C-alpha cells in the first residue's frame, strides 16, 4: 500500500513499501476523478503540481495534519496504474483500505459553502447542492461511503459540511441505504438483492467497473479483465458469490457426524437455506437466485423497454416549438454566418469551446424565433442523413410542469432520440429489471433520465448529435445550474469517446450562470439582428418610400433598442390607430413620441390607453395569469362573464357565439396581450413571458383573493 506523508511546508512526499504489519494510522480521500488529476507518475517525476487535481491532494494532506495524522491515501497518486498487478491488488483491497482508515474525507467540488456561510450555521445555501452532488451517483463511492467508520464531507472551499452521522437523514434519503448499513452493521446482514439495489442508479466510466466496484460490498476477490464487458464481469461476480455460498455450506456440513436422524434434519435445513434466500438475511445464490444478476442487473426485455420509452412521452412534448411564430422572410439568416456560429459547427475548433454555444439577449429580442430557425435549418441540412441527429427543447414558464422543468427536457430529448435512432434503445440496459419496474410504477426520475442520456450519447459512435435548448430563464434557476453542469460533463464524455456532440442554449442575461467552456453571443444590438427588425418594420408599416416614411421607420428602429417584441406591439398600435395610407406621417410620429421606450412601460400604456371595459380587462388578465392550468378559449370566456356577472348563463350556445368570436373577444379583452395558441391544444396564453413577468408584479397582491374565488367560478363555467 502506497501512502503519502505531509512534510514541512505542506510538501507531499511518498512512503512506499507498507505491509499489513506496519501500516500507520492514515486518512483517505473519496472524490470524483477530473480531467487534470495529480497522478502516481507525477509523484515519481516531481511534476503535476499545477494540475487542478493537486489542490485535492493538498486539501487531504492539510486536513490529515489537522487531525493529527501523518499519512494519507489518495487513489490518483497512490496507485501505479501502469502496473496491472498493483492495480489488481488495489481494486481487490480497496474496501479494506477505506474500512481501515482513521478518517475518510469526501471532497465535493459541486457543493459550495464559503467560510462566511459556515459561520452563521446556515444549511439551506448548500444542502440543495449536497443532495444533488454527483458524488452520490458514482459506482466507486458506494463502498467509500459504507466502509469507513468516520466519513466527513467537505465543500469545494474545504469547509466541513458534516459527517456520516450528522448528515445521516439526508444520506439515507439520497442513497436509499438503510441507517444500519451506514452505522456499520455487518454487510452479510443485508441480502444480495438489497445490496445490489444500493448500486442500481450509480455509474462508472468503464462498464466493467460496475461489477468491480462491488467486490468489497460482497467481500469477493476476483481478477480484473478490462474489455470483457459488463455482462461477463457480472457473470463472474455471480459465480464467485455462488462459490462462496457453496463453500460456507460445505464447511457447515463437515461438522456433521455420519448420517443420523439429526444429521439428516441438519442437511435438509442447509438445503433450504441455500435454495430459498430470505428477503433480508440470505446471501445464497441457487439456480433461482442468479436470475437476479442475469435479468435484474442488466437484462431488460423488449416489452419493458417499450414501456419505459412510452413513459418518456407527455402530452405537450413539442407544442411550444409548434406554436412559435417562424422567422419572417429572410430574418435570422445572418446568424448562420456569424464567426461564433461557424466556430461552433467546426469540429476542428471543438477543443476551444467543447461543443457549447450560448445565445443571450434581453426579453423580447426574438431569441426563441432564432432558436426555432437554427433548429429547423440544422434539421433540414441533415435531412436524409441518419448519421446526423438534431433534437430540441423549448422551455415554457407558463406551461405544464414538464414544459418548464429539466425532467421534461430529458424526457423529451430521450423520446426524440429513441424515435430517430431505434438501436440506441439498448442504452436502457444500464438499469436493473427491478429498477425498470420501479420506473414503470412510479415514473421517470431525473437521475435515471440523465444516466440513460449519458449511455445513449456514448453509443452514438460515428453519428453526430446537435441539441437546441431554448429559454433557460423559464426554468427554475437551481435546475438550470445542475443541467448545465450535466451537459458540460456530457460534452467532456463525448470528447473522450470521440462522439460529435453540440449543444446550443438560449436565455435572457439572467439567471447568471457561467459555463466553463463555450462560445457566447449577445443578441442585443447585433448588426444582423437590427437589420431583421428594420425589415420587419418595413414590411408591417406600409407608408411608401418617401424620405419622411424612411425617417419614421428609422425612429422606430432606434427607439426599439433591439427589442423585437416592442416593435411588434408598437406597430400593432400604430396600424390600428392609423389604418389608412392617407394619414399624416407627422401625426404618426407625434403618436410614436407618446409611446414609452421600455417594454414594461409599454405594457402599462397598453392597459390604460383606453377606458373601455377595465373590469373585463382585469378579469381576463388575472384569469390567464393565475389559473392553475392553461385555459381553453371557451373556459376563459365564461370565467370572465361569470366574474363580471354571477347570473350569467354558463351554458354555451354555439349558435349565439362561436369559437372564432370567442377568440376575438379574448384578444380584445386582453388588449392584445393574450392569444390563443395555434396548435391542437388551442389554449390561451400571454404573447410573451415578459408580459407574465410584468403582470405578476402588478397583480401579485390579488393572487390570494383570486384563488378563493376561482374554484367556485370554474365549477360554474364547466
C-alpha positions in Angstrom: 0.0 0.0 0.0 1.4 3.4 -1.0 0.7 6.2 1.4 1.7 9.9 1.2 3.2 11.9 4.0 2.8 15.6 4.9 6.2 17.1 5.5 7.3 20.6 6.3 5.6 23.5 4.4 2.8 21.1 3.4 5.1 19.3 1.0 3.7 15.9 -0.1 6.2 13.0 0.0 6.0 9.3 -0.9 6.1 6.5 1.6 6.3 3.1 -0.1 6.6 -0.5 1.0 3.9 -0.6 3.6 2.7 -4.1 4.6 -0.2 -5.2 6.7 2.0 -5.4 9.8 3.4 -1.8 9.6 0.7 0.4 8.1 0.5 3.5 10.3 -2.7 5.4 11.0 -3.8 7.2 7.9 -6.6 9.3 6.3 -8.1 8.6 3.0 -9.8 10.7 0.3 -13.1 10.0 -1.5 -13.7 12.1 -4.6 -14.7 12.1 -8.3 -11.9 11.9 -10.9 -11.5 15.1 -13.0 -9.7 16.0 -16.2 -6.3 17.1 -14.6 -5.5 14.7 -11.8 -2.2 14.6 -9.9 -1.0 11.0 -10.6 1.4 8.4 -9.3 3.7 9.3 -12.2 3.6 13.0 -11.2 4.8 11.9 -7.7 7.7 10.0 -9.2 8.7 12.7 -11.8 8.1 15.6 -9.4 5.6 17.2 -11.8 1.9 17.9 -12.0 1.6 20.4 -9.1 -0.1 22.9 -11.5 -2.8 20.4 -12.3 -6.2 21.2 -10.9 -6.3 17.8 -9.1 -3.2 18.7 -7.0 -5.5 21.0 -4.9 -7.4 17.9 -3.7 -4.1 16.3 -2.6 -3.1 19.4 -0.7 -6.5 19.6 0.9 -6.3 16.0 2.1 -2.8 16.4 3.4 -3.7 19.6 5.4 -6.8 18.1 6.8 -5.0 14.9 7.8 -2.4 17.1 9.6 -5.2 19.0 11.4 -6.5 15.6 12.6 -3.1 14.6 13.9 -2.4 12.1 11.1 1.0 12.0 9.3 -0.1 9.8 6.4 -3.0 9.9 3.9 -4.0 7.9 0.8 -5.5 9.2 -2.4 -6.2 6.8 -5.3 -5.0 9.2 -8.0 -1.4 9.4 -6.7 -1.1 6.2 -4.6 -1.8 3.6 -7.2 0.6 2.9 -10.0 -2.0 2.2 -12.8 0.8 1.3 -15.2 1.3 -1.9 -13.2 -1.5 -4.4 -13.8 -0.5 -6.3 -10.7 -0.7 -3.3 -8.4 -4.0 -2.1 -10.0 -5.5 -5.6 -9.4 -4.4 -5.7 -5.8 -5.6 -2.1 -5.2 -9.1 -2.7 -6.5 -9.5 -6.0 -4.6 -8.2 -4.3 -1.4 -10.0 -1.0 -1.8 -12.9 -1.7 0.5 -10.5 -2.8 3.3 -8.3 0.3 2.8 -11.3 2.6 3.2 -12.5 0.5 6.2 -9.2 0.7 8.0 -8.7 4.4 7.5 -9.0 6.6 10.7 -10.7 9.3 8.6 -12.3 9.4 5.2 -12.6 12.9 3.7 -15.2 13.3 0.9 -14.3 16.3 -1.3 -17.4 17.7 -3.2 -16.4 20.2 -5.9 -20.1 20.7 -6.9 -21.1 21.9 -3.4 -20.1 25.4 -2.3 -20.0 26.7 1.3 -17.7 29.6 1.8 -16.3 30.1 5.3 -18.6 33.1 5.9 -21.5 30.8 5.3 -20.2 28.3 7.8 -20.1 30.9 10.5 -23.8 31.6 10.5 -24.7 27.9 10.6 -27.0 28.2 7.6 -27.7 24.9 5.9 -30.1 26.0 3.1 -27.4 27.6 1.0 -25.6 24.3 0.4 -28.0 21.5 1.4 -29.7 21.5 -2.0 -26.4 21.2 -3.9 -25.3 18.5 -1.5 -28.4 16.4 -2.2 -27.7 16.7 -6.0 -23.9 16.1 -5.8 -22.6 13.8 -8.4 -20.5 12.0 -5.8 -23.7 10.1 -4.9 -24.0 8.8 -8.5 -20.6 7.2 -8.9 -20.2 3.5 -8.6 -16.9 3.5 -6.6 -18.1 6.0 -4.0 -20.7 3.4 -2.6 -18.0 1.4 -0.8 -16.2 4.6 0.2 -19.4 5.7 2.0 -20.1 2.4 3.7 -16.7 1.0 4.6 -15.1 3.7 6.8 -16.3 4.3 10.3 -15.7 8.1 10.0 -16.7 9.9 6.8 -16.6 13.7 6.7 -18.0 15.8 3.9 -16.2 19.0 2.7 -17.3 21.7 0.3 -15.1 22.8 -2.7 -13.7 25.5 -0.4 -12.6 22.8 2.0 -15.2 23.8 4.6 -16.7 20.9 6.7 -20.3 20.3 5.9 -20.9 17.4 8.4 -20.2 13.7 8.8 -21.9 10.4 8.1 -23.7 10.7 11.4 -24.8 14.3 11.4 -26.0 14.0 7.7 -27.4 10.6 8.2 -31.0 11.6 7.3 -30.0 13.3 4.1 -27.7 10.5 3.0 -30.4 7.8 3.6 -32.9 9.8 1.5 -30.4 10.4 -1.3 -28.9 6.8 -1.5 -31.8 4.7 -0.1 -29.2 2.9 2.0 -30.6 1.8 5.4 -29.3 3.6 8.5 -28.0 0.4 10.0 -25.7 -0.1 7.0 -24.4 3.4 7.3 -23.8 2.8 11.0 -21.6 -0.2 10.4 -23.8 -3.2 10.7 -22.2 -6.3 9.1 -23.0 -6.3 5.4 -24.0 -10.0 5.4 -27.0 -8.8 7.4 -28.3 -7.4 4.2 -29.4 -9.6 1.3 -27.6 -9.8 -2.0 -30.6 -8.2 -3.7 -30.7 -5.3 -1.2 -27.0 -4.6 -1.5 -27.3 -4.7 -5.3 -30.1 -2.1 -5.1 -27.8 0.4 -3.5 -25.7 0.4 -6.7 -28.7 0.4 -9.1 -28.5 4.1 -10.1 -24.7 4.5 -10.0 -22.4 5.0 -12.9 -18.8 4.2 -13.7 -16.6 5.4 -16.6 -15.7 1.8 -17.6 -18.6 -0.6 -17.9 -16.7 -3.5 -16.1 -16.3 -1.3 -13.1 -20.0 -1.5 -12.4 -19.2 -5.1 -11.2 -15.6 -4.5 -9.9 -16.8 -1.6 -7.7 -19.0 -4.1 -5.8 -16.3 -6.6 -4.8 -15.8 -5.1 -1.4 -19.6 -4.8 -0.8 -19.9 -8.6 -1.3 -16.4 -9.4 0.2 -15.3 -11.1 -3.0 -12.0 -11.1 -4.8 -11.5 -11.9 -8.5 -9.2 -11.0 -11.4 -9.9 -7.8 -13.4 -10.3 -8.3 -17.1 -10.9 -4.9 -18.7 -12.5 -5.3 -22.1 -14.7 -8.3 -21.1 -17.8 -6.1 -20.9 -20.3 -5.6 -18.1 -22.2 -8.8 -18.7 -19.2 -11.1 -18.3 -18.0 -9.1 -15.3 -21.3 -9.6 -13.6 -21.4 -13.3 -14.6 -18.0 -13.8 -12.9 -19.2 -11.9 -9.8 -22.2 -14.1 -9.7 -20.1 -17.2 -9.9 -17.8 -16.0 -7.1 -20.8 -15.3 -4.8 -22.3 -18.7 -5.6 -18.9 -20.5 -5.0 -18.5 -18.7 -1.7 -22.0 -19.7 -0.6 -21.4 -23.3 -1.5 -18.1 -23.4 0.4 -19.8 -22.0 3.5 -22.4 -24.7 3.3 -19.7 -27.4 2.9 -17.9 -26.1 5.9 -21.1 -26.4 7.9 -21.6 -30.0 6.6 -18.1 -31.0 7.7 -19.1 -30.6 11.3 -21.9 -33.2 10.9 -21.4 -36.8 12.0 -22.4 -39.9 9.9 -26.0 -39.9 8.9 -28.3 -40.0 11.9 -31.8 -38.7 12.2 -30.4 -35.4 13.5 -27.8 -35.1 10.8 -30.4 -35.7 8.1 -32.5 -33.0 9.6 -29.5 -30.7 9.5 -28.9 -31.5 5.9 -32.4 -30.5 5.0 -32.1 -27.3 6.9 -28.9 -26.4 5.0 -30.5 -27.3 1.7 -33.4 -24.9 2.4 -31.0 -22.2 3.5 -29.0 -22.5 0.2 -32.1 -22.8 -2.0 -34.5 -20.2 -0.8 -32.9 -16.9 0.1 -34.8 -14.9 2.7 -35.8 -11.3 2.0 -33.1 -9.9 4.2 -30.5 -12.2 5.7 -29.7 -14.6 2.8 -26.6 -14.4 0.6 -27.2 -17.7 -1.2 -27.3 -18.0 -4.9 -29.1 -21.2 -6.0 -30.2 -21.7 -9.6 -33.2 -19.4 -9.0 -31.3 -16.5 -7.4 -28.7 -16.0 -10.2 -31.7 -14.7 -12.2 -31.3 -11.6 -10.1 -28.0 -11.0 -11.7 -28.9 -12.1 -15.1 -32.2 -10.4 -15.5 -32.3 -7.9 -12.7 -28.9 -6.4 -13.2 -28.6 -6.0 -17.0 -31.3 -7.7 -18.9 -34.5 -5.8 -19.8 -36.9 -7.4 -22.3 -38.2 -5.6 -25.3 -41.7 -5.1 -23.8 -40.2 -3.4 -20.7 -38.0 -1.2 -22.9 -41.0 -0.1 -24.9 -43.0 0.6 -21.8 -40.1 2.8 -20.5 -40.0 4.7 -23.8 -43.7 5.2 -23.8 -43.4 6.8 -20.3 -41.0 9.4 -21.7 -43.8 11.0 -23.7 -46.0 13.7 -22.3 -49.0 15.4 -23.9 -47.4 18.8 -24.7 -43.9 17.4 -25.6 -43.5 19.6 -28.7 -46.3 22.2 -28.5 -44.1 25.2 -27.6 -42.0 24.7 -30.8 -45.1 24.1 -32.9 -46.8 27.3 -31.7 -43.8 29.6 -32.1 -44.0 32.0 -35.0 -41.5 31.2 -37.7 -38.8 33.7 -38.8 -40.2 36.2 -41.2 -38.8 36.4 -44.7 -35.1 36.4 -44.7 -34.7 37.3 -41.0 -32.3 35.2 -38.8 -30.3 34.0 -41.7 -27.4 36.4 -40.8 -26.7 34.3 -37.7 -25.5 31.3 -39.8 -22.5 33.3 -41.0 -21.6 34.6 -37.6 -18.0 33.6 -36.7 -19.2 32.3 -33.3 -21.7 30.0 -35.0 -19.4 28.8 -37.7 -16.8 28.1 -35.0 -19.3 26.1 -33.0 -20.0 24.0 -36.1 -16.3 23.4 -36.9 -15.1 20.1 -35.5 -11.5 21.3 -35.6 -12.3 24.1 -33.2 -14.2 21.9 -30.7 -11.3 21.8 -28.1 -11.8 25.6 -27.8 -15.5 25.5 -26.9 -16.3 21.9 -26.0 -19.3 22.0 -28.4 -21.3 24.5 -26.3 -22.9 27.7 -27.7 -25.0 30.1 -25.6 -27.1 32.8 -27.2 -28.2 35.6 -24.7 -30.4 38.6 -25.1 -32.9 40.9 -23.3 -36.6 39.9 -23.0 -38.4 40.2 -26.3 -35.3 40.3 -28.6 -36.5 37.2 -30.6 -34.3 34.5 -29.1 -36.9 31.8 -29.4 -37.7 32.7 -33.0 -34.0 32.5 -33.8 -33.6 29.1 -32.0 -36.5 27.7 -33.9 -34.9 28.9 -37.2 -31.5 27.4 -36.2 -33.1 24.1 -35.2 -35.1 23.8 -38.4 -32.2 24.8 -40.6 -29.9 22.2 -38.9 -32.6 19.6 -39.2 -33.2 20.4 -42.9 -29.4 20.3 -43.7 -29.2 16.8 -42.2 -32.4 15.6 -44.0 -31.9 12.1 -45.3 -28.7 11.5 -43.4 -29.3 9.2 -40.4 -25.8 9.9 -39.1 -26.8 13.5 -38.2 -29.4 13.7 -35.3 -31.0 17.0 -34.3 -33.0 17.5 -31.1 -34.7 20.4 -29.4 -36.5 21.6 -26.3 -38.2 24.9 -25.7 -38.8 25.7 -22.0 -42.2 27.4 -21.3 -42.6 29.0 -17.8 -46.4 29.4 -18.3 -46.8 25.8 -19.5 -47.2 22.4 -17.7 -44.7 21.0 -15.2 -43.0 19.1 -17.9 -42.7 22.1 -20.1 -40.8 24.2 -17.5 -38.6 21.5 -15.8 -35.4 19.7 -16.6 -37.2 16.4 -16.1 -39.4 17.4 -19.0 -36.3 18.4 -21.0 -34.6 15.0 -20.5 -37.8 13.1 -21.2 -38.3 15.0 -24.5 -34.7 14.6 -25.7 -34.7 10.9 -25.0 -38.1 10.4 -26.6 -36.8 12.2 -29.8 -33.5 10.3 -29.7 -35.1 6.9 -29.5 -37.5 7.7 -32.3 -34.7 8.8 -34.6 -32.2 6.0 -33.7 -34.1 2.9 -32.6 -30.9 0.9 -31.9 -30.0 3.4 -29.1 -32.8 2.0 -27.1 -30.2 -0.5 -25.9 -28.9 2.3 -23.7 -31.7 1.5 -21.3 -29.9 -1.7 -20.4 -27.7 0.0 -17.8 -30.5 -0.3 -15.3 -31.7 -3.4 -13.5 -35.0 -5.0 -14.3 -36.1 -4.1 -10.7 -35.1 -0.5 -11.4 -37.1 -0.6 -14.7 -40.1 -1.9 -12.9 -39.8 0.9 -10.4 -39.9 3.4 -13.3 -42.9 1.6 -14.7 -44.7 2.0 -11.3 -43.6 5.5 -10.3 -42.5 7.2 -13.5 -39.1 8.6 -14.6 -36.9 10.4 -12.1 -34.3 12.9 -13.2 -31.2 10.9 -12.3 -32.4 7.9 -14.2 -33.1 10.1 -17.2 -29.6 11.7 -17.1 -27.9 8.3 -16.8 -29.9 7.0 -19.8 -29.0 10.0 -21.9 -25.3 9.6 -21.0 -25.3 6.0 -22.0 -27.2 6.8 -25.3 -24.6 9.5 -26.2 -21.7 7.0 -25.6 -23.4 4.6 -28.0 -23.7 7.2 -30.8 -20.4 6.0 -32.4 -19.7 7.9 -35.6 -23.1 9.7 -35.6 -23.3 13.4 -34.7 -25.9 14.9 -32.2 -26.9 18.5 -32.1 -29.3 19.8 -29.4 -31.0 23.2 -29.1 -32.4 24.2 -25.7 -34.3 27.5 -25.6 -35.3 29.8 -22.8 -33.3 28.6 -19.9 -34.6 31.6 -17.9 -38.1 30.0 -18.0 -36.8 27.0 -15.9 -36.1 27.1 -12.1 -32.5 28.5 -11.6 -31.4 25.7 -9.3 -32.4 23.1 -12.0 -30.6 25.2 -14.7 -27.3 25.1 -12.8 -27.5 21.4 -12.4 -28.5 20.9 -16.0 -25.6 23.0 -17.3 -23.1 21.0 -15.2 -24.6 17.8 -16.5 -24.3 18.9 -20.2 -20.7 20.1 -19.6 -19.8 16.7 -18.3 -21.7 15.0 -21.2 -19.7 17.1 -23.7 -16.4 16.1 -21.9 -17.5 12.4 -22.0 -18.4 12.7 -25.7 -15.0 14.2 -26.4 -13.3 11.3 -24.6 -15.2 8.7 -26.6 -14.8 10.7 -29.9 -18.6 11.4 -30.2 -19.6 14.5 -32.1 -21.9 16.4 -29.7 -23.0 20.0 -29.9 -25.4 21.9 -27.6 -26.9 25.4 -28.2 -28.6 27.2 -25.4 -30.5 30.5 -25.3 -31.6 32.6 -22.4 -32.0 36.1 -21.0 -29.0 37.7 -19.4 -30.2 36.1 -16.1 -30.2 33.8 -14.3 -26.4 34.4 -14.0 -24.9 31.0 -14.7 -21.4 30.6 -16.1 -20.3 27.8 -18.4 -16.7 26.8 -18.0 -16.2 26.5 -21.8 -18.2 27.5 -24.7 -19.0 30.4 -27.1 -21.3 33.2 -26.1 -23.2 35.5 -28.4 -25.2 38.5 -27.1 -28.1 39.2 -29.5 -28.8 42.8 -28.4 -27.6 45.3 -30.9 -26.0 42.8 -33.3 -26.0 44.3 -36.8 -27.8 41.3 -38.3 -30.5 41.4 -35.5 -31.1 45.2 -36.1 -31.4 44.5 -39.8 -34.1 41.9 -39.1 -36.1 44.5 -37.1 -35.6 47.0 -39.9 -37.0 44.6 -42.4 -39.9 43.8 -40.2 -40.8 47.4 -39.7 -40.6 48.0 -43.5 -43.0 45.0 -44.2 -45.5 45.9 -41.5 -45.6 49.7 -41.7 -46.6 50.4 -45.3 -46.1 54.1 -45.8 -44.4 54.2 -49.1 -40.8 55.1 -49.9 -40.8 58.8 -49.1 -38.0 60.4 -47.0 -40.5 61.1 -44.2 -41.6 57.4 -44.2 -38.0 56.2 -44.1 -37.2 58.6 -41.3 -40.2 57.4 -39.3 -39.1 53.8 -39.7 -35.6 54.8 -38.5 -37.0 56.4 -35.4 -39.0 53.3 -34.6 -35.8 51.2 -35.0 -33.7 53.4 -32.8 -36.4 53.6 -30.1 -36.8 49.8 -30.0 -33.3 49.3 -28.5 -33.2 45.9 -30.3 -36.4 44.6 -28.6 -38.4 42.8 -31.3 -41.5 42.5 -29.1 -41.6 46.2 -28.5 -41.6 46.8 -32.3 -44.4 44.2 -32.8 -46.6 45.8 -30.2 -45.9 49.4 -31.3 -46.6 48.6 -35.0 -49.8 46.9 -33.9 -50.8 50.1 -32.1 -49.9 52.4 -34.9 -51.6 50.3 -37.6 -54.8 50.0 -35.5 -55.0 53.8 -34.7 -53.9 54.9 -38.2 -55.3 52.2 -40.6 -55.3 54.3 -43.8 -52.4 55.3 -46.0 -53.7 58.9 -46.3 -53.0 59.5 -42.6 -50.3 62.2 -42.0 -46.9 60.7 -41.2 -46.4 63.7 -38.9 -49.3 62.6 -36.7 -47.9 59.0 -36.6 -44.5 60.5 -35.5 -46.2 62.5 -32.7 -48.0 59.4 -31.5 -44.7 57.5 -31.5 -43.2 60.1 -29.2 -46.0 59.3 -26.7 -45.1 55.6 -26.6 -42.6 54.8 -23.9 -39.3 53.1 -25.0 -39.2 50.4 -22.2 -41.2 47.2 -22.6 -42.7 47.3 -19.1 -43.8 50.9 -19.6 -45.3 49.9 -22.9 -47.4 47.2 -21.3 -48.6 49.7 -18.7 -49.6 52.1 -21.5 -51.5 49.4 -23.4 -53.5 48.6 -20.2 -54.6 52.2 -19.7 -54.7 53.6 -23.3 -58.5 53.4 -23.5 -61.1 53.3 -20.8 -63.3 50.7 -22.3 -64.2 47.7 -20.1 -61.5 48.0 -17.5 -63.2 45.3 -15.3 -63.3 43.0 -18.3 -59.6 43.6 -19.0 -58.6 42.9 -15.4 -60.7 39.8 -15.1 -59.2 38.5 -18.4 -55.6 39.1 -17.3 -55.9 37.7 -13.8 -57.6 34.5 -15.0 -54.8 33.9 -17.6 -52.2 34.8 -15.0 -53.3 32.8 -12.0 -55.2 29.8 -13.5 -53.7 26.6 -12.2 -53.7 25.2 -15.8 -53.9 26.8 -19.2 -57.5 27.6 -20.1 -59.4 26.8 -23.3 -60.8 29.9 -25.0 -64.4 28.9 -24.1 -63.4 28.4 -20.5 -61.8 31.8 -20.2 -64.8 33.4 -21.9 -67.3 32.0 -19.4 -64.9 32.6 -16.5 -64.7 36.3 -17.4 -68.5 36.5 -17.9 -69.2 34.8 -14.5 -66.6 37.0 -12.8 -68.4 40.1 -14.0 -72.0 38.8 -13.6 -72.8 35.8 -11.3 -76.1 35.5 -13.0 -74.6 34.9 -16.4 -75.6 31.6 -18.0 -72.8 29.0 -18.1 -74.4 27.0 -20.9 -72.5 27.6 -24.3 -75.0 28.3 -27.1 -72.7 27.9 -30.1 -75.3 29.4 -32.4 -75.2 32.6 -30.3 -71.4 32.8 -30.1 -69.0 30.6 -31.9 -65.3 29.8 -31.2 -63.9 32.4 -33.6 -66.0 35.1 -31.9 -64.7 34.0 -28.5 -61.1 34.2 -29.8 -61.8 37.8 -31.0 -63.3 38.6 -27.6 -60.2 37.3 -25.8 -57.8 39.4 -27.9 -60.0 42.5 -27.4 -60.4 41.9 -23.6 -56.7 41.4 -23.1 -55.7 44.5 -25.3 -53.7 42.1 -27.4 -51.5 40.8 -24.6 -53.1 37.3 -24.7 -53.6 35.0 -27.6 -55.0 31.5 -28.4 -52.3 29.0 -29.4 -52.3 27.8 -33.0 -51.8 24.1 -32.1 -54.0 21.2 -31.2 -54.3 22.2 -27.5 -55.8 25.6 -28.6 -55.2 27.3 -25.2 -54.9 30.9 -24.0 -51.5 32.2 -23.1 -49.7 35.6 -23.0 -48.0 36.7 -26.1 -44.6 36.6 -24.3 -43.1 35.6 -21.0 -42.2 39.2 -20.3 -45.9 40.0 -20.2 -46.4 37.4 -17.5 -43.5 38.8 -15.5 -44.9 42.3 -15.7 -48.4 41.3 -14.7 -47.1 39.1 -11.8 -45.6 42.3 -10.2 -48.8 44.3 -10.9 -51.4 41.8 -9.6 -49.4 39.8 -7.1 -51.4 41.2 -4.2 -54.7 40.0 -5.8 -53.4 36.4 -6.1 -54.9 35.1 -2.8 -58.3 36.7 -3.4 -58.3 35.1 -6.9 -57.7 31.6 -5.7 -60.5 31.8 -3.1 -62.8 33.0 -5.9 -61.6 30.9 -8.8 -62.6 27.4 -7.8 -66.3 28.1 -7.5 -66.3 30.1 -10.7 -64.6 27.4 -12.7 -67.1 24.8 -11.3 -69.8 27.1 -12.7 -68.0 27.6 -16.0 -67.6 23.8 -16.5 
